[in-house]
């Protein structure tokens, strides 16, 4: 039995482990560690696909395991981070559980992705890692930078629940989203991807120059990605 075919699944399992530990630490109030674990899960999520392509080690089990790992790391973990952030800031009633809507919609999104043949290179609807990074970076920033207006909003009945509901609906929407993986015969860097990379680089430089918390760079990158895709979708509807 070839060892190489187990390498991608082993990497995917590390994604799952990082997400599971992140959930446990979030429930202990350690959002400062949970978000780096989410980032680690994203790295593993990227590397398992890369390893599968390089080694030619695709398998049906690997595909299902990848979705299960993503459900924990990019569905359950960000939802729990939102809930915990609200409860830390005094919102302990039923409203604090509304962000779990994002976990449910993440499951629907991943199930839809597995059977949707249109999403081989680009996406239909927001991908779960994108929504997870927005929630993870936001809650990390709120925990790391007390005294900001975002912290004041964290315990409100509307701020984080609205974010969870909007992102949850975007997960299962029909809005096209470009991916950074392109099909054979297509250019790797076209106008929309170059624009995204340039704006992301500018946001990173701004965060460094103004000595802001590094999590804002992550938040800015994924908000830029969403905004660019929304604009592309809006313009395509007009033409």
Helices and strands as residue ranges (DSSP letters): G 4-6, H 7-27, H 31-55, H 60-71, I 72-76, H 77-88, G 94-97, H 100-115, E 123-124, H 128-144, H 149-154, H 159-171, E 176-177, H 191-209, H 215-238
